[in-house]
């Protein structure tokens, strides 16, 4: 089953800046072959349900291994079985309604 996830991983106990941990997770997601779109407060991920959640688990494992004693993660996800829909399809639909031209 295909899933689109909005992932926000927040390492705790590592100081104010968490960008190195975000970069670590982003690299894991890309190496897993998943479609990703980084944004200011997280990452959108598109792919097979099991592959996405396996990669999220690896993010947790690697961030802990990099020194974060705690991690707080927020996940929003959507699945759809009536038709295929990508992250780009969802954005394009809203942009069309706004009259945005590419």
C-alpha positions in Angstrom: 0.0 0.0 0.0 1.2 3.5 -0.9 1.4 6.2 1.8 2.1 9.9 2.0 3.6 10.9 5.4 4.4 14.2 7.0 7.3 13.5 9.4 8.7 15.7 12.1 11.6 14.2 14.1 12.8 16.3 17.0 15.9 15.1 18.9 15.9 16.1 22.5 18.9 16.7 24.8 21.2 17.8 21.9 21.2 21.5 22.2 19.4 24.2 20.3 20.3 23.2 16.7 19.0 20.0 15.3 19.9 20.4 11.6 22.6 17.8 11.6 20.1 15.2 12.8 17.5 16.3 10.2 20.2 16.0 7.5 21.0 12.5 8.8 17.4 11.4 8.6 17.0 13.0 5.2 19.9 11.0 3.9 18.4 7.8 5.2 15.1 8.6 3.5 16.8 9.3 0.2 19.0 6.1 0.4 15.7 4.2 0.9 14.6 5.4 -2.5 11.7 7.3 -1.2 10.3 10.5 -2.7 10.8 13.3 -0.1 10.1 17.0 0.1 11.9 18.8 3.0 10.0 21.8 4.5 10.7 24.1 7.4 9.1 21.9 10.0 9.6 18.4 8.7 9.6 16.2 5.6 6.9 14.9 3.3 7.6 11.3 2.3 5.9 9.2 -0.4 6.3 5.5 -0.9 5.4 2.0 0.0 4.0 1.8 3.6 6.4 -0.7 4.9 9.5 1.0 3.3 8.5 4.4 4.7 8.1 3.1 8.2 11.3 1.0 8.0 13.2 4.2 7.0 11.6 6.1 9.9 12.7 3.4 12.3 16.3 3.7 10.8 16.1 7.5 11.3 15.4 6.9 15.0 18.1 4.3 15.3 20.8 6.5 13.6 19.8 9.7 15.5 20.1 7.8 18.8 23.4 6.4 17.7 24.5 10.0 16.8 24.0 11.0 20.4 20.4 12.0 20.9 19.1 10.5 24.2 15.5 11.2 23.3 13.4 11.8 20.2 9.9 13.1 19.8 8.3 12.4 16.5 5.1 13.6 15.0 3.6 11.6 12.0 0.6 12.5 9.9 -0.2 10.0 7.1 -2.7 9.3 4.4 -3.4 6.3 2.3 -5.6 6.0 -0.7 -6.9 2.9 -2.5 -9.3 4.4 -5.0 -6.6 5.8 -7.2 -2.9 6.6 -7.3 -2.0 10.1 -6.0 1.4 11.6 -5.5 2.5 14.6 -3.4 2.9 16.5 -6.7 -0.7 15.7 -7.7 -1.9 17.1 -4.4 0.1 20.3 -4.7 -0.9 20.7 -8.4 -4.6 20.5 -7.5 -4.4 23.3 -5.0 -2.2 25.4 -7.4 -4.7 25.0 -10.2 -7.4 26.4 -7.9 -5.2 29.3 -7.0 -4.4 30.0 -10.6 -0.7 29.3 -10.2 1.1 28.7 -13.5 4.3 26.6 -13.6 
